[in-house]
Amino acid sequence: MKVLLAEDDESVAEALREFLVHQRHLVDVAGDGETAWNLIELGNYDLILLDVLLPKLDGISLCRRLRSKGHRMPVLLLTGLDASTDKVAGLDAGADDYVVKPCDLSELAARIRALLRRGGAALPPVLEWGPLRLDPNTCEVSYQGQPLHLTPKEYNLLELFLRGGRRVYSRRAIVDHLWPFEEPPEEDTVKAHVKGLRHKLRAVGAPADLIETVYGLGYRLKPQAGADAEALTVAVSPASMRQKLHSALAGVWERSKANVLARVAVLERASLAMLEARLDDALRQQAEHEAHKLAGSLGTFGFSEGSRLARSMEQALQPGLSLTRERALRFAEGLVALQRELERAAPAPERSPENHPRVLAVDPDQPLAQALQAAAREVFLLDVVCGVEAAHVWMEHHRPDLVVLDLHPALAERLPAADEAARWSLLGELAARRPPIPALVLSDRHSFEERIEATRLGSRAFLEKPVGPERVVGTVERVLERARRRTAKVMIVDDDAPLLAALRALLAPWGLQLLTLADPLQFWRQLESFRPDLLVLDVEMPHLSGIELCRIVRGDPQWQWLPVLFLSAHTDEETVERAWAGGADDFVAKPVSGPNLAMRILNRLERRRSL
C-alpha cells in the first residue's frame, strides 16, 4: 500500500522508510508539513504516518487540515511527545492512532495493518478471494495451497485488488496507488505488471480471467463460482524476517551515526556550560531539541537505554527548572552513560571486504562461473544462483552492484517456457530500482532485436555467446568501474528552502551525496569544504545570483572545470543566454522532475570523466 511518511529527522525517516519498504509498502517521505500537504494534494495515499513536531506545518495542524478538506485516509501520529494532553490533542485533531517514539517496529507494523483494514471496510487480517490468499503480516501469497512468488510490484498490485474487492481500477489509479509521486511510469508499465501477475496466477491453477479487464475502465478481481478450496500458506520464519530488518536498519545506522554524534556534541556543550553555571537559553533550547530527537531515534536502532537516557536529559533541560549543581552532575552522568551506550557494538551492515562490489550471476555456465570466481578474489564478491526465483530471493536480503544475466542458459531446454519471460522481467526490475542496478546480459540468439530490447530495459552491456570468460570478466570490471563513478558529490545552491528539501528527497534515491545551501554568501566556504563534483545553481538569488557564482567558479584555476547546471523558473531567451554566457554546462527549467534531473547530473558527470 502507498504510505506517506512525514518526519523531519533524516535518520528516523530513513530507518522507518527501510522498515516500511521491507513490509512491502510504497513510501514517499516529506521532511516538513507543507511538503507533506503538497504531496497529499497531488498523490493518492492509503495511510499517513505523521510526526507531530514538523517544521513549517506541525503534525496536529496538518491532521486538522486533512480532515477539514475531506481526506479520510488513516493517520497515525508517531512522535516523541508522550504526555496524555499531547495524545488527546492528536486524536481530537482527527488522527486514528498515536504511537510514542521510540516504538517497537513489529507493533508499529501491526497498528498500520489494523488501520489499513479499518480503512478498507474492516477487512480480515488475511485477504482472501476464493482460494486466493494474501497475508499482509508475512507477505505470503498462495492459491489453493500453492505459494506464489511475486515481485514487490506484483504483490502490491494484487493487494490493491484484494483490498478493493469489486472496485475497478484504471491504469492511472493504479499508478497513483503504487508508484512514488516523482517517479510515475508510463501506463503501459501497468499493463506489463498485470500481465506478469496473471501469468503467475495461471501457473498455479487460477482462471485466466481471475483479474478481468473491464474494457474502457480498467481492471478488477472476478469472483469464482463455488470457490471453496482452503488455501494454506507457509509462514515466514520470524527469525528470517527479523534478520532482514536487522540488516536494513544496520545500514541506516551506519549512515546516520555522524548525525547522531553531532547531536551528542551539542549535549556535551550544554553539559559543560551547566557545570560552569553559564548555560544560556539559546544553548538550552538547542540541547533540548537535540535530546528530543535522540530520544525518538535511538530506540529505532536498538539503543533502548540510549533513548531512555536522552529522554531524561530532555526533561532536565525543560524551561523553568533551576540548574543546580546536583542537576548538572546528574546530567553529566547521563551524558557519559549515553556515550557508553553508543560505543556499544551496533549491528554493522553487511559489507564487502575492503568495500569490494558484489556481483550476482544468474545461471552462468561452468567455465564462466569459474572465471568469475577467480577474478572475484581480487576485484569483487561473487554470488551464483540458479533461476530467476532464486535471484529474487537472494535480492530480498542483499543489493548487488551488478547482475550477470544469461537470457538463454545451457539448461534452458529443461526450463518452462515462461522462464525466458521472467528473465526479461527481471532485467526491467533491475533498471527500475533506485538507484538502478546495472546488468550485463548474455545471449546466444545473435539477434539485433534482442540487443535493442535489452538496451531499452536498461542493460549496461550485451555480449553474444559463445564468448570467452576473460572477455566477460573484463566487461564486468568495466561496468563496475562506471557504476562506482556514479557515487558523486553534488552541491545545490537555491534560496528557496522548500525546493531544496524537495530536491534532497527527489535525488536521494540516486545515490548522490548532496549538500544544499540556501545562502549564496556562504558559497565559497562550503565549496572548499565539501569539494563537489558538480554544482546546481539557481539563477535568481538575493545578494549573489547563480550566474555571478558561476563566473566566480570559472575564474578560479582550481574550480574552473567544475560542471555547473542551472535551475530556473525563467526560461526566456535572455535568461538562458545569460546562463550559457556565464559558463553553464546545462539548464533545467523549474518545476523539476527528480529522475530527469538525476539523469542529467549523472550523464554530465560521466561525460566529464570520459574526457
Buried (B, 14 or more C-beta within 10 A) or exposed (E): BBBBBBBBBBBBBBBBBBBBBBBBBBBBBBBBBBBBBBBBEEBBBBBBBBBBBBEBBBBBBBBBBBBEEEBEBBBBBBBBBEEEEBBEBBBEBBBBBBBBBBBEBBEBBEBBBBBBBEBBEEBEEBBBBBBBBBBBBBBBBBBBBBBBBBBBBBBBBBBBBBBBBEEBBBBEBBBBBBBBBBBBBEEEBBBBBBEBBBBBBBBBEBBEEBBBBEEEEBBBBBEBEEBEEEBEBEEBEEEEBEEBBEBBBBBBBBEBBEEBEEBBEBBEBBBBBBBEEEBEEEBBEBBBBBBBBBBBBBBBBBBBBBBBBBBBBBEBBEEEEEBEEEBBEBBBEBBEBBBEBBEEEBBEBEEEEEEBBBBBBBBBBEEBBEBBEEBBEEBBBBBBBEBBEBBBEBBEEEEBBBBBBBBBBEEBEEBEEBBBBBBBBBBBBBBBEBBBBBBBBBBBEEEEEBBEBBEEBBBBBBBBBEBEBEEBBEBBBEBBEBBEBBEBBBBBBBBBEBBBBBBBBBBBBBBBEBBBBBEBEEBBEBBEEBEBBBBBBBBEBEEBBBBBBBEBBBEEEEBEEBBBBBBBEEEEEEBBEBBBEBBBBBBBEBEBBBBEBBEBBBEBBEEBEEE
